Amino acid sequence: MTLLQWFIFFLAVQVVHYLGTWKLYKKAGRKTWEAAVPVYNAVILMKIIRKPVYWAALLFIPIVNLIMFPVVWVLTLKSFGKKSSLDTILGIVTLGFYIYYINYVEDVKYITKEEYDAEKKKESTLGSLLFAVVVATIVHTYVMQPFTIPTASLEKTLLVGDFLFVSKFHYGARTPMTTVALPMVHDSVPVVNTKSYLSWPQLPSFRFPGFEKPEKNDIVVFNWPTDKRTDGTYKPIDKKTNYVKRCVGTPGDSLSIKDGVVYIDNKELILSSRADIQYSYIIKTDGTILNDAYLKQKLHITDEYGLVGKNTYFFRALTNSSAETIKSLNGIISVERNVASEADPTIFPITKTKSWSQDNMGPIYIPEAGKTVSLTKETLPFYEDIIKEYEGNKLQVMGNEIRINGEIATSYSFKQNYYWMMGDNRHNSLDSRYWGFVPEDHIVGKPVFIWMSLDQNVPWKNFSKKVRWDRMFTTVGGEGKPVSYFKYFLILLAGWFVFDYFRKKKKKATN
């Protein structure tokens, strides 16, 4: 939806509002023209239904307004004496159009302050609940979002079963693009597993100023760029599946991968001390059987491994330190890191002329906003999705001729920044190697805090071992071994209960 289309839609909503309420404004002692002035009419409506003026602002915050609209419809009806259960149901199921009937057909009267005060006492609990939902929705959408690690792509850095808080304000919160969606739910409704949003209308979105830009080594949550519906069409950006990976390439970089190692501008990328990269390994023994308990409990190996031949083991994921430890065990003949050298047809960009693999690819230029690249049949596969899908142009290729928006194009200038994201579990991660660049407008936020961590392989009956206590209340970023602040949280919590006990005791004694 373009800005012009949204503006027309906004004006249409104002007309609908005016036609359905102008008589009610007059009965409430206001001027009829006040129902027609955009934004101002919302402020006056809040005065009519005797609610704080800041409620008018909530009507214009995407997603939050979906909660506010039904409430305002019901309160408008109650302000004119229509407070039965049937009136409430009709107000909601007709999407507020029941107010038209009240406006034109029924001779309603505006309730007095005494009637309002009597009704308000009944609504105190509902009002508190509504306020809590609105605040939670604002925090979830614009400040901090809970997130669960579902896969092993960042294993050893972030574990399956980690529960995170993802900061929206570090990189700047995005305003929602999907206007009609269930609050605090992503792309599907839990349990019933149905779509949680309507694809139309879509809002033009912008990002609030942030404290920083995504940098190399940052762990970033983003919307999977190539996520599609079952019919093959792309999902709205903010309803694409959330992924979490490590940023290894930023706008303007030239990225290469050589034998599984990332190079930026021909220099090896130095990873942070917390980045424990894993690769698959082939391990040969003299017939010695590897001890499962030792591998899982001492080396914390979580990915699959097993015999693939006589005295030959395949490990799907090992850190360098674990590989060195295994190499030192008795009966080990060789430990070799698996390097994919054969051409992989699924590697980005998908062309028949590329001989790239997940461990050897590049160089690839990571697009930077405002920069221009030449377009040929050879370079187009790198930027095709950017031109068509991420930056909304019409692309046509006829023989050797490339047309953008009907014009012959030999170059293209990028409208936004792009990033390259990869998992630390190099041979068990669906990442930029398979679908390319991550547009800046797909960036969701930065994981900052692990508040809970549950081992998925331990049953709930063994709760003390299921909870990874050493990961509770740890930070995601930083250098060195993560430190748990859980004990400090418990100390503060105990301090609060002690303080609250004596405070109440003193208050009771005073009374």
N, C-alpha and C positions, 0 to 999 in steps of 0.2 A: 504494500500500500504506500503510494507516494505521499509527499507532504500535501500536495494539492488535493488528492483523493481524501486524505485524512481531514483536511480543512473542510471540505464539502460535507463529509460525514458528521463532523462536529457541528456544523451549522444546521444540518438536518435534525440532529438530536435536540438542538435548541428550539427549533420550530415545533417538534413533537412535544417538547416540554411546555412551550407557551400555549399551544392549542389545548392541552389537557389540564392546565392549571390556572389560567388567567382569571376565571371567575372566583376560584378559591382564594387567590391573592387578594381580590377585592373584598371578599367576605371576612378576610383576616385583618382588614383595615389598611391594606397596602394599595398601591397604584397598579393598574393592570399592566402598564408598560414595563413594570419591574420584572415581570415574568418572562420578558423577551430579551433582556440584556444578558449576553453570555457572561458567566462567572459571577457577575453581580446578582443574577437571579438565584444562584446557589446560596450566596450569603444571606439574601432575604428569606429564602426558604428555611434556612437554619433558624432564623429568628421566628418564623411562623410556627415551626414545630418545637420551638424553645430548646434548641440544642446549641452547644458552643460554636462560634463562628469557624473555628479551625476544622470542624467537620466538613465544611465546604471544600477545603484543600484535599481532604481524604477522597472526595468524589473524583478527583482528577489524577490520583495515583493508580496506575495500572495494577491489576490484581486486587489491590486493597479495595478499589471501588466496586468490585464484584460482591464484596461483603456489605459495603455501605448502601448500595442501591436498594436491595430488598428492605433493609432496615428503614431507609428514608421513605419508601413507599408506604410501609406499614404505619410509620409515625405520622405521615401526612394524613392517612385515613383516620387515625385515632384523634388527630387534632381537630377533625370535623365530626367527631362523635361516632365514627365507624370503627368500633373496637371489638366486635364479636369475632369468634373463631372463623366463621364463614368469610367475613370481610378480610381477615388476614390472609386466608387461603386464596381468595380471589385476587387480592392485591399482588401476591407472589406468582401464582400460576399464569396470570395474564401479563406478567412482566411489567406491571405498573399501569397497564391500560384500563384497569378497573377504575382508576382515578378519573378517566374520561367520563365514565358513566356518572360518577358522583358530581363531576364538574357541570355536566349539562342536564342531567335528568332529575337528580334528587335535590331537594331544597334543604341542604345541610347548614348547620350553624357552627361557627368557630367556638371551640370550648373555652370556658373561662379559666383563669389562673387557678381557682380553687379546684376545679375538676381536673386540671392538669396535675396539680400537686398530689391529689389523691391517687391518680393513676401512676404517678412516678414512683410512689412507694412500692407498688407491685412489681415495677420493672427494675428495681435496684440490682437484683441478682443477675438478670438477663443483661443489663447494661454492663456490669462488671465482666461478665463472660465475653461479651462483644468486644469490650476494650482490650481484653487479654488476647483475643484472636487477632485483632487489628495490629496490636503491637508486635505479636509473634510473626505476623505476615510481613510487616515492614522490616523487622530484623532479618528474617529469612531471605527476603528479596534484595535488600540493599546493604546489609551489614555483615552478617555471619550465617553460614549455611552448614548444617550437619551433613556429613558424607561418610560412606562406608567403603572400605577397600574391598572390591569383589574378586579381583584376580591377582595372580602372582607376578605381574609384569614389573613391579618395583620391590619384589621380595628381597628381604634382608634390610631394605631401607624402610619400606612400609609393608606390613604384613597383611595377608588376608584375615579379615576380622578386626582390623583397626577401625575405630570410630573417630573421625576427625571433625574439627571445626575448620571450615574454609573461609578465609577472610575475603569479603567482597571489596573492602576499601583499600587494600594494598595497591591493587592495579586500577582501582576505580570501579564502582558498581555500575552495571549496565541497567538502563531502564528496560522493563519487559517489552518484548515485541508482540507476543501473543496476548491479546487483550481479554479473551474469554477462556479462563482456565480455573481449575480448582486450586485454591490457595495452598501453599506448602506441599504440593504434589507435583512430581515432574511430568513425565510423558504418559504415564498410565496410572490407573486407579488400583491401589493394592487389593489383593484378594480376587476381585472380579477381573482384573487385568484388561480393562478397557481404556480407550483413549481418554485422557483427562482434560482435553482442550478442544477448542474449535480453531481450525486453521485460518479462518477469516473473521473479523478484520485483523490485519497486522499493523502495528504502530511503527513509524520510523523510530529507530532507537539511537540513543547516544550514551556515552560513558562519562560518568562524573570524574573529576580530577582525582588521580590516585597519588600515593606517596612514591611509587616507583614503577618501572617497566619490568616485564619479565626478563630476567638475565640468565645467561648460561649457568647451569647447575641448579636453578630454581626448580622445585617440584610444583607443577601447575595443573589445576583442574580446568578443563575446557570442554566444549561441545565437539563431539566427533564430527569432523567436517563432512564426511561422505555418508552420514547416516541417512537412510531412506525409509519410507513407509513400505508396506507390503506391495503397494501398486507401483513401486519403483520411483516415485517422486520424492524429492528432498523434503525432510521435515522442516518446520520453522526453526531458525537458528537456536532459540532458547529452549526448544523442546527436543533437540538432538541429544543423544545419549551422552552423559557426563563421563569423560575419561580423565585419568590422572597419570601423568608421565613426567619425565625430567626434561627440561628445556636444554638442548645441546647446541642449538643454532639460533641466532638472532638476526634481525633484518640487516642485510648487507653482507652477511658472511658468505664465504665459499666453503661448503662442507664436503668432506670426503670421508669414507669409511674404508680402512685398510686392515684386512685380517681382523675385523671386529672392533678396531680401535677408531674412535672419532678424531678427525683432524679438522681444524678450522684455519683457513688460509694457510694450509700446508704445515701447521703446527699442531702437535697432539693436544687435545683438550684435557686440561688438568682438572680432574673431578674433585669435589669436596671430600673431606675425610669420612663423611657419613655415607658416601656413595659406594656401596659394596657391589660392584659389577659381577654378574654371573654369566658363565658360558656353559655349553654342553661339552662333555669330556668322554673320551674313550680310555678305559682303564683295563690293563691286562695283568693277570696274576699268574703265579706258578701252579695254580690249582687251589690256592687258599680261598676259602669262602669268606667274603666280607661280612662283618658283624653288623646286622641291622640296628641293634640297640645302640651301638657305638656311633654309627653314622647319624642316627636321628637325634639321640640325646646329647652327644658330645659335640658333633659338628653341625647340628641343627639343620640337616638336609631335609627339605620339605617337598621338593619336586620329585618326579618319578625317576627310578633307576632300576636296572636289572640286567640279567645276562642276555646278551645278543649273539653269543657264539661260545665256543669252547674257551673257558677261562677269560672271557672278554665281557666287560660291563660297559653299559652306556648310561651315563648320568646326564639327565636333561639340563640340570643347572647346578654349578658349583662355583663358589667364590675362589679367587686365586689362593687365598690362605687355606681353604679347605682342601684344594687340590694338592698344595704343598704338604699338608699334614698326611693325606692319604699316601702320597709318594714315599713318605718316610716309614710307612708301616711294613712289617715283615710280609714277605710273599708278593709284594708289588713289583712287577717287571717294568711297566711303563704307564705314564699318565700324560695323555696328549689332548690338548684343547682342540675341539672340533671346529674347523674353519670351513664355511660354505664357500666353495670356489666355482661350482657349476652355475650356469645362468638360471635364474629363477624368473619365470614369466609373470609372477604376481608382484614383482618388485616395481615400485614407482620409478619413472613413468612407464606404463605398460606399452612397450613397443617391441616389435619383432627384431629390431636392430640392436637392442641393448643386451649385453652379456653380464649384467650386474647380478649380484646375490645379496643376501642380507648382511654378509660380512665384508663385501667388497663392492663399493658403488661410489659414484661421483667423478669429478666435482659437480656440485649443484649450487647454483646461486640462490640464496634465500632472499626473496623480494623485499624491497624497502619502499615505503610510501614516497612517491614523487620521482623515483628512479625509473629509467627507461631501458628496455631491452629490445634487441632486434628480434623480429618474428620471421621464422622460416619453417618449412615443414619439419625440420629437425628439432628446432627449439620449441615449437608449439605444444607438443605433448606435456612439457613441463608447466605451462601456464594456461592450458586450455580450461581447466576447472576455475582458475582465478578469473579469467576473462568472462566466462559464461555464468558460472554459478555464484561465485563469491562477490563479484563486482557488477553483476547484472547487465552484461552486454549481450547483444545478438552476434553470434560468431558463425561464419560460413566459410567453408573451405571448398574451393572449386579448382581441382587440378593443383597447380602451384600457387594459385591466388588465394589470399586470406582476406576476408572482409569482416570488419567490425562495425556493427550498426549500419551496414550497407556501404561503407567506405573501404576502399582497398587499404590494407594496413601492412606496413613493413616493420613497425615497431609498436611497443605498447608501454604506457606509463602507469605504474601501479597507484591505486587510490588509497591503500592501507598497508600496514606492516604485516609480515608473516613470520612464522616461527617453525622450528623443527623440533619435534618431541619424540623421545625414545624411552623405552623401559630399561631399567637396570638389569633385568633378567633378559639378556640380549637374544637368546634363542627361544624365548617364550613370551613374546610381547607383540601385540598388534599395534604398530605405531607408524610414524611418518615414513618409514621405509616402504610401507605398503600403500599409503594413501596420500603422501605428500605433505604439503604445507598446512599449517594451522593459521587461519586468518585472525587478526587481532580482535575482530568483533565476535569471535568464538571463545575468547578467553573468559572464564567464569571467575576464577579467584586463586588465591594462594593458601594451601594447607598450612596451618600454623600450630595446631595443637592436637594431640591424641588424648582424648578424655577417657577412652575405654578400649580394651583390646581383649578379644575372645579367641581362643584356640579352637578352630573349627573341627579339629580331629579329636577333641576331648568331650565326652558326654556331659550334659548338664548336671547329672547326679554327682559328678566329681568337680563341683564348682570351684573349689580352692585351686585346682590345677587348670581349670578351663580359663580362668581369668589370668592374663599375663600381667601380674602386679607390677613388674618392673617397667612396663610401658605406660602405665596409668599416669595421666597428667604430665606427659613429656612433650617437648617442643619438636616440631618437624625439621626446622632448619637449624643452622648453626654448625659449628665444628666440634670434633671430639665425640665421645660416646654420649648418647642421650641420657639425661638425668631426669628421674621421676620426681615430681613435686607433690605426689599424692599424700605423703606423710604431713607435709606442710598444710595441705588442704584440710586434712583431718584435724590438725591442731587448731586451725582457724575456726573450723566448724564446732569443735568442742568448746572453744573460747566463746563463740556466739551463744551457745546453749547456756553456758554458765552465766554470761552477762544477762541474757534474757530472763533467766530464772530469778536472779536477784533484783532485776528491774521490776518484774511483776510483783515480787514479794514486797518491795519497797512501796510500790504504788498501792497495793492492797492495804498495807499498814497505814498509809497516809489517809486513805478513804475511811 
